Amino acid sequence: MAQTPWGDLPVNDAHVHFFSHHFFAALAQLKKLDGAEALGPLLNWDIPANNSTGLAKQWLVEMDRRGVQRLCLIASIPGDEASVAAAASANPNRFFGYFTLDPTQADALERMRAAANNPGLHGVCLFPAMHKFSIADERLAPILQLTSDHNMVVFVHCGALSVGFRKKLGLGSPFDLRFSNPLDLHPVALQFPQIRFVVPHFGAGLLREALMVADLCPNIYLDTSSSNHWMAYEGLNLRTVFTRAIDLLGVDRLLFGTDSSFFPRGWHAAILEQQSTALYELGLDQEQAGQIFSRNLERILSPRLSLIRDLPALAR
């Protein structure tokens, strides 16, 4: 249980990046460094050992210290499914596993099929601006059909996309925000009504569009993660953002998240404090807070969890 203005409350975090050794090795290669460990002094971050077990244990210790019940762990680069799947499979009561897929790659459908039949993976993350594709592109239909058939959550990053560690390392961020509009999700969410789509950061600067498409499509959810720096674009604050989202969508389609990622910082507890304070000041009661901070995430993942025990029979 985490301490909140309502007292002790169960907390599930819908948005945590699992920066594995494989992730850092790929980043070091981009920076033309000799191995993942060379990034430590540049980032002032801990570089985990070359296995998922140690990093998973580090997160478990951090969760227990902070009173966090469960995390969605995101494998943050394409091809790192194994890292997060191993962590989630070893700790099924504490972790949900998400992985990043680049659907423009030739092996995307094969990777999606393998992930759909992996009990350690519960959701797929798509970054249209990063990988330069439209979520409404018909070529994604077979991938989305697999996620629908296997009850997986689909996380779609929309709005502003800024990757802090790339800036810190002097790496470019050649993203294309023309692919970041949440409205592109409209025909897709209608075509695949069984998929639970999650748009992080309230749409990351496209709040109006995110609310519009979520209002039209009841299978679209918003996560509240990060500092939401995008609020400066419109002169907003957390209370106003929460008010608009709750007035339109209710409390049952908001998922608490922090966007935590690296050690030694660990779990970003300040995000919980900021968001719980804003919601308490808006007058939400403990029951409503419990939906946002824990139960909504469990509800949208429950179809996948129910299916996992039958995965061998569903393998294709």
C-alpha positions in Angstrom: 0.0 0.0 0.0 1.2 3.5 -0.9 0.6 6.5 1.3 -1.9 9.0 -0.3 -4.2 11.8 0.9 -6.9 9.1 1.3 -4.7 7.0 3.5 -3.0 3.8 2.3 -4.1 2.9 -1.2 -3.2 0.0 -3.6 -1.2 1.4 -6.5 -0.5 -0.1 -9.9 1.7 1.8 -12.3 0.6 1.5 -15.9 3.8 3.0 -17.4 7.4 1.9 -16.4 10.3 1.4 -18.7 12.4 -1.7 -18.2 15.8 -0.5 -19.3 17.5 -3.9 -19.7 21.2 -4.6 -20.5 20.0 -5.2 -24.1 18.5 -1.8 -24.2 21.8 -0.1 -23.0 23.9 -2.3 -25.4 21.8 -1.1 -28.3 22.1 2.5 -27.1 25.9 2.2 -26.8 26.0 0.9 -30.3 24.2 4.0 -31.5 26.7 6.1 -29.6 29.6 4.0 -31.0 30.8 3.0 -27.5 32.5 -0.2 -26.5 29.7 -1.9 -24.5 26.7 -0.9 -22.4 28.8 -0.2 -19.3 30.4 2.8 -21.1 27.1 4.6 -20.8 27.1 4.7 -17.0 29.4 7.7 -16.5 27.7 9.6 -19.4 24.2 9.1 -18.0 24.9 8.8 -14.3 22.6 5.8 -14.3 23.1 2.2 -13.1 23.7 -0.2 -16.0 22.1 -3.6 -15.1 23.8 -7.0 -15.6 23.2 -9.0 -18.7 20.1 -10.8 -17.4 16.6 -9.8 -16.6 16.5 -11.4 -13.1 18.7 -8.9 -11.4 16.9 -5.9 -12.8 13.5 -7.5 -12.0 14.6 -8.0 -8.3 15.8 -4.4 -8.2 12.3 -3.3 -9.2 10.7 -5.6 -6.7 12.8 -4.1 -3.9 11.9 -0.6 -5.0 8.2 -1.5 -5.2 8.1 -2.9 -1.7 9.9 0.2 -0.4 7.4 2.5 -2.1 4.3 0.4 -1.4 3.6 -0.3 -5.1 1.5 -3.4 -5.9 2.1 -4.0 -9.7 4.0 -2.4 -12.6 3.6 -2.5 -16.3 7.1 -3.0 -17.5 7.8 -1.8 -21.0 10.6 -3.2 -23.1 11.5 0.1 -24.7 13.3 -0.9 -27.9 12.1 -3.3 -30.6 13.6 -6.8 -30.2 13.8 -6.7 -26.4 10.7 -8.8 -25.8 12.6 -11.6 -24.0 13.9 -9.3 -21.2 10.5 -8.1 -20.0 8.8 -11.4 -20.7 11.3 -13.2 -18.4 10.7 -10.6 -15.7 6.9 -10.8 -15.9 6.8 -14.6 -16.2 9.0 -15.0 -13.1 6.8 -12.5 -11.1 3.3 -12.8 -12.5 1.7 -11.2 -9.5 3.8 -8.1 -9.6 4.6 -7.4 -13.3 2.7 -7.0 -16.5 4.9 -7.2 -19.6 4.7 -4.8 -22.6 7.0 -4.7 -25.6 7.7 -2.2 -28.3 7.1 -3.2 -31.9 8.1 -1.5 -35.1 5.4 -2.5 -37.5 7.4 -1.2 -40.5 9.9 -4.1 -40.2 9.7 -7.2 -42.2 9.5 -9.5 -39.2 6.8 -7.5 -37.3 4.0 -9.9 -37.8 6.2 -12.8 -36.8 7.2 -11.0 -33.7 3.7 -10.1 -32.9 2.6 -13.7 -33.3 5.3 -15.0 -31.0 4.5 -12.3 -28.4 0.8 -13.1 -28.5 1.6 -16.6 -27.5 4.0 -15.6 -24.8 2.4 -15.6 -21.3 4.9 -13.0 -20.1 3.6 -10.4 -22.5 0.3 -8.6 -22.0 0.5 -5.6 -24.3 2.2 -4.1 -27.4 3.6 -0.5 -27.6 3.5 1.4 -30.8 5.3 4.7 -31.5 4.0 6.0 -34.8 6.1 9.2 -34.8 9.3 7.3 -33.9 8.9 4.6 -36.5 7.1 6.8 -39.1 3.8 5.0 -39.7 0.1 5.7 -39.4 -1.8 3.7 -36.8 -4.6 3.7 -39.4 -2.4 2.1 -42.1 -4.2 -1.0 -43.4 -0.9 -2.9 -43.3 -1.2 -2.9 -39.5 -4.5 -4.8 -39.6 -3.0 -8.3 -39.3 -1.0 -7.2 -36.3 -4.0 -5.6 -34.6 -6.1 -8.7 -35.4 -3.6 -10.8 -33.5 -3.8 -8.5 -30.5 -7.6 -8.6 -30.6 -7.7 -12.4 -30.9 -5.3 -12.7 -27.9 -6.8 -10.0 -25.7 -3.6 -7.9 -25.6 -3.6 -4.2 -24.7 -2.3 -1.8 -27.4 -0.4 1.2 -26.2 -0.1 4.0 -28.8 2.1 7.0 -28.1 0.6 10.2 -29.5 1.5 13.9 -29.3 4.9 15.3 -28.4 7.6 12.7 -28.3 10.9 13.6 -26.5 13.4 11.0 -25.4 15.5 12.5 -22.6 18.4 10.0 -22.7 18.9 10.7 -26.4 19.3 14.4 -25.7 21.7 13.7 -22.9 23.9 11.6 -25.1 23.8 14.0 -28.0 21.8 11.6 -30.2 19.3 13.0 -32.6 15.5 12.3 -32.4 14.4 12.1 -36.0 10.7 11.7 -35.2 7.8 12.8 -37.3 4.9 14.3 -35.3 2.6 14.1 -38.3 1.9 10.5 -37.3 1.1 11.5 -33.7 -2.5 12.7 -33.8 -4.8 10.7 -31.5 -7.6 11.2 -34.0 -5.8 8.6 -36.3 -7.0 6.0 -33.7 -10.6 6.7 -34.4 -11.2 4.3 -37.4 -8.9 1.7 -35.8 -10.6 1.6 -32.4 -14.0 1.3 -34.2 -12.6 -1.6 -36.4 -11.2 -3.4 -33.4 -13.7 -2.8 -30.5 -12.3 -5.6 -28.4 -8.8 -4.0 -28.2 -8.2 -1.8 -25.2 -6.1 1.1 -26.6 -4.0 3.1 -24.1 -2.8 6.7 -25.1 -0.2 7.8 -22.6 0.4 11.3 -21.1 -3.2 12.4 -21.8 -2.2 12.6 -25.5 1.1 14.5 -24.7 0.0 18.0 -25.9 -3.0 16.9 -27.9 -5.4 16.7 -25.0 -8.4 18.0 -27.0 -7.9 15.3 -29.7 -7.3 12.5 -27.1 -10.5 13.4 -25.3 -12.4 13.6 -28.5 -11.4 10.2 -29.8 -11.8 8.6 -26.3 -15.3 10.1 -26.0 -16.2 8.5 -29.4 -14.5 5.2 -28.7 -15.2 3.6 -25.3 -12.2 1.2 -25.8 -9.7 4.0 -25.6 -8.0 4.8 -22.3 -5.7 7.5 -21.2 -2.7 7.1 -18.9 -1.6 9.9 -16.7 2.1 9.2 -16.7 5.2 11.5 -16.4 5.5 15.1 -15.4 3.2 16.1 -18.3 5.5 18.9 -19.3 3.2 19.3 -22.4 0.8 21.2 -20.2 3.0 24.3 -20.7 1.9 24.3 -24.4 -1.6 25.3 -23.3 -1.1 26.9 -19.9 -2.8 24.0 -18.1 -2.2 22.4 -14.7 -2.9 18.9 -13.4 -6.2 19.9 -11.8 -7.6 21.3 -15.0 -6.4 18.3 -17.1 -7.9 15.8 -14.6 -11.2 17.8 -14.5 -11.6 17.8 -18.2 -10.8 14.1 -18.5 -13.0 13.0 -15.7 -15.9 15.2 -16.7 -15.9 13.7 -20.2 -14.7 10.1 -19.6 -15.3 9.4 -16.0 -12.8 7.9 -13.6 -12.9 4.4 -15.1 -10.8 5.2 -18.2 -7.8 6.8 -16.6 -4.8 4.7 -15.7 -2.2 6.0 -13.2 1.4 5.9 -14.5 4.7 7.5 -13.6 7.0 6.9 -16.7 9.7 5.6 -14.3 12.7 4.1 -15.9 16.2 4.2 -14.5 18.2 3.6 -11.3 19.4 5.0 -9.0 16.3 7.2 -9.1 14.0 4.2 -9.2 10.2 4.6 -9.0 9.2 8.2 -9.5 7.3 8.7 -6.3 6.9 12.5 -6.8 4.4 11.7 -9.7 2.1 9.8 -7.3 2.3 12.7 -4.8 1.5 15.3 -7.4 -1.4 13.5 -9.0 -3.0 12.2 -5.9 -2.9 15.7 -4.4 -4.6 17.1 -7.5 -7.3 14.5 -7.5 -7.9 14.8 -3.7 -8.2 18.6 -4.1 -10.8 18.0 -6.8 -12.9 16.1 -4.3 -12.5 12.5 -5.5 -13.3 9.9 -2.8 -11.3 6.8 -2.0 -13.4 4.6 -4.2 -12.8 6.8 -7.2 -9.1 7.1 -6.5 -8.8 3.4 -6.2 -10.1 3.0 -9.7 -7.5 5.3 -11.2 -4.6 4.2 -9.1 -5.1 0.4 -9.4 -8.4 -1.2 -10.4 -8.7 0.2 -13.9 -5.4 -1.3 -15.0 -6.4 -4.7 -13.6 -9.7 -4.5 -15.4 -8.3 -3.8 -18.8 -5.7 -6.6 -18.5 -8.1 -9.2 -17.0 -9.1 -10.5 -20.5 -5.5 -11.2 -21.3 -4.8 -12.8 -18.0 -7.8 -15.1 -18.4 -6.6 -16.1 -21.8 -3.0 -16.8 -20.9 -3.9 -20.2 -19.3 -5.2 -21.3 -22.7 -2.3 -20.0 -24.8 -0.9 -23.4 -25.8 -4.3 -24.3 -27.4 -4.4 -21.0 -29.2 -0.9 -21.1 -30.6 -0.7 -20.5 -34.3 
